[in-house]
Each structure stands twice: as C-alpha cells, then as structure tokens.
Amino acid sequence: MFGIVGIILGLLLLVYLSYKGYSIIWVAPVSGLLVAIIGFGFDGRAILNSYLKGYMPALGAFAQSYFPLFFLGAVFGKLMEITGSANAVALILVRIVGAKRALLAVIISCGILTYGGVSLFVVVFAIYPLAISLFREANLPRRLIPGAIALGAFTFTMTAFPGAPQLNNIIAGQNFNTTPYAAPILGIIAGLIMFFGGYFYLLWKQNKIIKNGEHFSEPSVEVVLRDSNQLPSPILSIIPLIVVIISLYLFIKFVFKDLTPAEAVIPGSVLSLLCGIICTVIFNFNMLVGKSKDGKSSNGLIRALNEGGNGSVMAILNTAAAVGFGGVVKIVPGFKLLTDILLGMKASPLISEGIAITLLAGATGSSSGGMGIALTALAPQYLEMAKLSGLSPETLHRIATVASGGLDSLPHCGAVLTLLAVTGMTHKDSYNDIGMVTCILPIVALAAIIVLGTIGVV
C-alpha cells in the first residue's frame, strides 16, 4: 500500500509542478524519485536502480522508437508554415465555410492540418493569425479563439478519426499490433461526438457572451496575416496533406505487407511524412531551395530542417520524460497491486483500459505520454483479457487513443500552456472552453464507444 501512496503522491507532485509552469524535463525525474523513495522505503540501491533500470531505459526506448516521427512531423509542419501552405489551406476553407462562421472555419482548418500530419503545435502558430482576422471581421470576442483551435487540433483528428498519422495512433498500433485505421466506426462516432458537441457548445458560448456585450478587441501584440496574393495555390497546398494520409495506408497495406502492423506502422509513417515533405518542397521549390526574383538563394528548407529539428528534440524529450516517470512507477512494489486493482475490475476490459489511460494522461499532461505509460505496462494483459471476452485488438486500439485525449489537456498540459501563450489569453479567460471541448466531450465520446465496443461495434 505504501507503493500505491507513493505513486499517487508522485503523480500529484508531477501535476502540481507542471501546472506551476516548471519544465517536465526535471519535474518528471524528481516526481519519480518521490515514488521510488516511498515505494522502496529509503533503500538506496533500489532507489538508484529505479533511475538506472526504470527511468532512463523507458525514456531512451521512447526516444529511440519515435524520434523519426517527431523530427519529420516537425519539419513537415515547418515547411507548411514557412511556405504559407497552412494559411492557404485555411483561407480556401474560409471561402467555402464563410467568414461569418469564424468558429467553424477555425475548427475545420485546424482539423484538416492535424489530420494531414501537421504537428498540433505548428497548427496553433499557423492558424492564430487567420483566427484573429476572422474574429475581427465577425466582431467576435478573442477569448473564444483558444477553444476553437483546441477543438480542431487537440481532439477528433488527434485521437479519434481512423488513419491519422498522429503519435497517439502510432503508439496504440505498436502495442496492439494494429494499423492506424483500426476500429473505423468507433473512431468516426467518437470524432463526430467531439466535433459537433464542441462546435455547438462554442456556438452557444459565442451567443451568450455577445448578448452580454462582449465584442472583438485588438490583441496587445500586432498579428500580421499574409496577403492572399503572397500565398501558394490552395490546391497544391492541400495535396501534401492528402498524400500523407493515403500513402500511410498504401505503405502499410502493400509495401510492408510482409510485416505485422506493429512492425509496419513506424516505417510506414516515416515514409508517408517524407512523401508529404517532398511534395511540399516540389510545389514550393523556388521559395525553399531555388532562387528568388532578385537572384538570391532561398534557405527555407534549411530553416525548416533547423527549426523543425530543434523543436522536435524538445517535444520528444518532454514526452519521453513523462514516459520515464512511468518507467519508475512500473518497477515499484505498489504497481503490481495497482495493476491488479485495474485489471480486476468486474467489468469490460475496455472500461479498465479507458480509466487507466485517461487518468495517466491527465497526470502527465500528455496524451501520448500517458498512453505510453499505460500500454507499456498493461497492453499484454488487456490483449489477453480482450481475447477471453471476445473483443478485438482494434477495439482496444481505438479506446486507447480516445482515452488518451480525455484529461491530457488539464491546466498543466504543455499544449494548453502554449496555446494560451500564443493567443495572449489566460486560464481565466479561456480555459473553461478548452476544458469543455478537450476534456469533458472526449470523455463523453469515450463512454459512448466503450458501450458500442462492448457489444461488438468496430
């Protein structure tokens, strides 16, 4: 029992220090140290081994497995940002949806970019100037912008819709030997609950605060949106996103058909992102690697490689640090008792899986980090329980991805802190909306697909 107390206190410390804005790079090992001290009762050798055989191997294994995805995803996103392709895609959607439907235009723009493989952090920076322009024209309060961006980038395309090349989908596939297209019906249902539930909530909130007399106010820092004449063709801009999605399926289905889905998902994802990068470079050659009209050489590709590389290192270390904390949790004596409690629930294994991943994602402030901790420790047991219950690995996959996006965006979440910083809002201004669309509604969606999954819907 002391081990369980240590795990809970370690998680609480991790949440508190992260919420206060401290870097998870040192917060995670310090929190893991607390878990080890309480769990091993001041046994110096055991505490040292928790770092050498728990924290560092878990951190290193995660970084080793997923660094290519982080790096190429960051470079692809940077290329979309530098070339203006992200803005071009968003602007064509605005013309289709209509500037008066500013909320819907922002949500769909973010959703298409993240579903096409662009990092959600890049999407925040790319869409914010467009959101300011739209909200100014529609005279809508700026404090709704974080909720709209969060709904489009942090929810249905990140965790629910099948085929998304986001990390959550890849981690689940590796642990359950499934493809990113696992359980498409469950994924689509969960995604639609998040999308429509979130949109109608934000629409209700918009009407409510406008009735209270709130309108658009200029941000303290000037936000410049590129002139549409300076942007690339929207058709050529959206092709790389489509290429990533389609090529991911083709690589896994045909090129790596001799491998298991778990073995094929990483190389398939890497090659699909490379295809997206190559398309973007070809369509924007002069801007990225050719010569401009004044005869000077462009350096956009080098800039994307440099900035994407630097950003990917910090991103993967932040997530790997959380996974390292899970490595310590996994080896303390109390973890077996905690595992027995979770696995011994007299209910569908989908409920146990959903609860475990939701809580760990919330504790770490990371959907992929929480999922990594839970599945590294418990995936084999869940597969065995599912087999006995007649459930498919594909169902476990989709429950895991949707569960990872439930409490991951609590106030201490790094993505939430970044979003608020970029938009110039505070937790008081906008977190209620973020919490509703990224925590409450995904949990509702999770409950719905657990029921459907239990009765055999895949």
N, C-alpha and C positions, 0 to 999 in steps of 0.2 A: 504493500500500500504506500510506503514511503516513495517508491519509484513513481507511482502514479501522481502523487502530490508533487514530486519534483518535475514531472513532465508538465503538469498544469501550471506550476509557478514559472517554469521556463517559458512556456507559451505566453503567459501573461506579461512577463518581462519583455519578450520579443515584441508583442503588440504595443506595449506602452512606450518603449524606446523608439520604435518605428513611428508611432503616432507623433511623438515629440520631434520627429524630423531627423533623428540620428541615422547614420548610414548602416544598412544591414550588413555591410562587409565586416564590421566589428561587433554589431549587435547580435548577429547570429551565433558566432563562437562564444561570446560571453553568456548568452542565454543557454547555450549547450553546456557550458561549464557548470552553470547552476543545476541543470538537470543531472549532470554526472556526479556532482558533489552530494546532492541529496540521495540520488539513486544508489551510489556506491558507498555511502557513509564515510567519507573522508579517507578512503583507500587510495593513497597517492598513485600507486601503479595502475589501478583500474581507471582512475581519472585521466591519467596520461594516455592510456590506451584508448579511451573514449575519443580523444583527439586524433591519435595516430591511426587507429583502426576503425573509427566511426566517422568523425567529421571530414577529414581530408580525403579518404577514399570515395565517400559519397559526393563531395564537391568535385573531385577530379574526374570521376566517372561521368558525371552530368556534363561537365565542360567538354570532355573528350568526345562524347556522343553527339552533342548538339551544337558545338561551335560553328561548323559549316553552315547550319541553318540560320543561326543568329547573324553571322557575317554576311552571307548572301542576301538574307532578308533586309538587313540594314542598308546594304549597298543598293539593292533594287529600290527600296523606298527613297533613298537619297537621290537616285537618278530620276525618279518620278517627280521629286520635289524640285531639283535643280533645273530640269528641262521645262518645268511648268506643266508636265503631263497630268499631274494630280489636279491642278487647278482647271485644266482644260476639260477633264472628265467631269469635274464638279459643275463647271459652267454650263455644259451641254445638258446636264441633268436639271439645272435651274431653269433653263429654257423650256424643258419638257414639263416639269412639275409646275413652274410658275413662281416668280419671286414672292408673291403674296403668301405662298405656302412655304415660308422660310424654314420652319421646323422640319417639314417633310424633306425639303431639298437637302438640308444639312445631314439628316439621318441617312438618307439613301446614298449620298455622296460618300460618307464615311463607310457605310456598309459595303459598297462596291469596291472601294480601295482595299479594305481589310480582307474581303473575300478573295480578292485578286492576289493576296500575299504581301501587301504593304504593311510594315510594322505599325501597330496602333499608335506608337509614339510619333512616328513620322506623320501619320494621318492628322494627329492633333495640330501639329505645326502647319501642315499644308492647308487644312480646311478652315482654321481660325480666321484668316483674313477674309475668306469668302463669306463666312458666317457673319462677320462684322458688317460687310457690305449689304448682305441680305437683310439683316435685322435693322440696319439703318433705314433701308428703303421701306421696309414694312412697319417701321416705328415700333419695334418690339423690345422689351427690356433685355439688356445684355445678360442678366443673370440666368436666363434660360439656355444660353449657349452651351455651358458645360454639360447640362443634362442631355441636350440633343446630340452632341458629339459623343458622349459616353454611350448613349443608346446605340448609335450607329457603329461605333468602333469596338466597344467592350463586351458586346452581348451576343446577338444571334449569329453573326458571322464568325465570331471568335470561338464559340463553343458548340453551337447547335447545327447549323446548316452543314450537310454532308459535303465532303470534298475540299473544305477549306484547308489551305496549306499552313495554318497557324499551328504553333507549337503544341497546344493542347491536344489537337487531333493526332499529332505525330507521336506524342508520349503514350497516349492511350493505345494506339496501334501497335507500338513496340511491346507493350506489356500484355496485350490480349491477342497478339498475332492476327490483327485485323487491318483493314485498309481505312484510309480517311473517309471512305464513303459508307462506313458501317452504319447500320440501322437508319436508313434514309427517312423512313416515315416518321420515326420518333424524333429525329433531328429537325425535320421540317415543321412538325407540330410544335415542338419546343420553341423553334425560331419564330414562328408566327405568333405564338403567345407573347413572347418578348417584344416583337416588333409592334404589333397592333396595341398591346397593352401599354407599352411605353409611349407610343405616339399619342394615343387618346388621353393618357394621363397628362402629358406635356401640353396638349391642346387645351385640356380643362384648366391646367395651371395658367396657361397664357391668358385665357379669357378671364380668369379670376383676378389676376394681378393688373390686367388692363382696366378692369372695372374699378379697381382701387386707385386708379390714376397714374400707374407706372407706365413710362414710355422709354424709348431709346435714349441712352446717354453716351456721349463720346468717351472712349477709353482714355486714360491718362497718358498712355503711350500711343503715338500715332501708328496706325496699322495701314500698310500700303498693299493694295491688291494690284497685281499686274494687269495692264491693259490687255483686253482680249485679243488685240491685234498682235501682241507680242507672244502669244501662246501657240503651241503646236496644234496640229489638227486634232480635234477630239476623237475622230475615228482611229487615227494612228496611235493616239494616247491610250485608248481603251484596249487595243489589240494585245499589248503585253500582258495585261491582267487576265484576259481570256486565255492566252497562251499558257500561262502558269497553271490555271485550273485544268484545262484539257490535257496538257502534257503530263501533269501529275498522274491522271488516270491512265494515260497511254503507257507511260513508263512502267507503272506497277502492273498493269494488265498484260502487256506484251513484251516489253524489253526485259523485265526482271521476272518473267512468268515462272522461271525455274526456282525462284527463291520463295520462302514463306513471306506472307505480308509483313511480318515483323522485320524480316531482313531487307525487304524491298523498300520500305517506306522512307528510310533515310536517303539512300542514293536516288530514289525517285523524286523526293522533294528537292534535293540539291540540284539535280539536273533540270527540274521544272523551273526553279528560280533562275538558273543560268540561262535558260531559254528566254525568260522574261527580260533579263538583263541584256542579252544580245539583241532582242527585238528593240528595246528602248534605245540602245546605242545606235543601231542601224537607222532607226527612224529620226534620230536627232544627231546624226553624225557630225555635222559642221559645228554644232553647239558644243559637243562633248570632246571630240578628238580632231576635228578638221580645223579650218582657218576661217576667221570671221571676215566681214567685208573689208575691214581695214588691213587685212593681211596678217594679223596676229594669230598665233596658235591658240586654240581653246584648251582649257585644262579642266573641263567639267568632269571628265571621267576620273582623273586623278583626285580631284576634290571629293567625288563620291566615294572612291576607294578609301581615301584617308579618313573622312568624316564617318563613313559607314563602319570602317574598321575600328576606329576609336570608340564609337558608340556601342558597337556590338560587344566589345570587351567588357565594358561596364555593365551592359544589360545582362550578359551571361553570368558574370560574377555575382551580381545581385541575386539572380535566381538560384545559382549554384550554392550560394551561401545559405539560402533557406533550405535547400536540399541537404546540405551538410549538417545543419541543425537536426534534420530528420534522421541523418545517419547516427547521431549521438542518441537520439530518442530510441532508435531501434535496438541498441545494444544494452540499455539499462534494464535491470531485472523487472521493473514495473511494466515494461512494454508488453511482455507476454500476457500479463493479467489484463491489460487494457485491450489487447488483441482478442483475448478470449471473450471479454465482455462484448466487443463489437461483433465478433463472429458468432457469438452465442445468442444473439437476439432471435427471439421466436417470431421471425417474420421473413419475408423475402430477402435474399442476399442483396437485392437491389436497394433496399432501404438501408441496410448496414453500410453498403458502399457509398450511397448518397450522403449519409450523415458523416461518415469518416472524412470523405474528401471535402465536403462543404466546410466542416469545422477546421480542418488543417489548412485549407486555402484562406480561410478567414484569419487564422492565427498567423500565417506567414505573410499575409497581404499580397499573395501571388497565386494566381490560378495554376500556373504550370509548376510552381514550387510546391504548393500543397498537394497537387495531384502526384507529383514525383515522389514525395514522402510516402503518401498512402499506398500507391501502387507498387513501389519498390518493395514495400514490406508485405502487402496483403494480396497482390494480384493472383499469385498461385492458389491461395485459399479461396478467393472469390471464384476463380475458374472451376475449382473442384465443387464448390457449393452450387454454382450455376448448373454444372453438368448433372448433379443429383436432382436439381429442381426442374430440369428440362429447359433451362434458359440458354440462350446463345451468347457466345463471346461478343458478338456485335452489339447486343443489348447492353452488356456491361460497359463496352466502349462508349456508347452514347450517354449512358447515365453518368459515367465518369467525367466526360467533357462538360456536360451541362452543370453537374455538381461543382466542378472547379470554378465556374463563373458565378457562384452564388454570393458567398460572403468575402470573396477575394478583394472586392473594392470597398471594404470598410475604410473609415477615415485615414488610417495609416498607410494605405496602399500607395506604392510609388507612382503608379499610373494616375491615380486620383490627384496626388500632390502636384504632379507635372501638369495635368490638365488645368487645375486651378491657377497655377503659377502662370501658364501661358495666356489664359483668358483674363487674368487680373482679378479673379474672384476669390472670395474666402469661403471656408466651410459654411459659415453662417449664411452667406449669400446663396449658395447653390448646392450644398451637399444634400439637402432634402430631396432634390430632384435626382441627383446622381444615385443616392441610396435607393430610391424607389425603382428606377429603371435598371440598375445593375445588381441590386441585392434582392429586393422583395419579389419583383416579377420573375427573375430567373429561378428563385426557389419555388414559386407557383408553377412555373413550367416544369421544373424537376419533379414536383409531386405528381403532376399530370402524366408525365411519361413513365414514371415508376409504376403507376396504376396500369397504364397501357402495356408496358413491357412485361409486367407480371402475368397479364392474360395472353401474352404471345405476340403482340404487335411489334414488328421490327422495321 
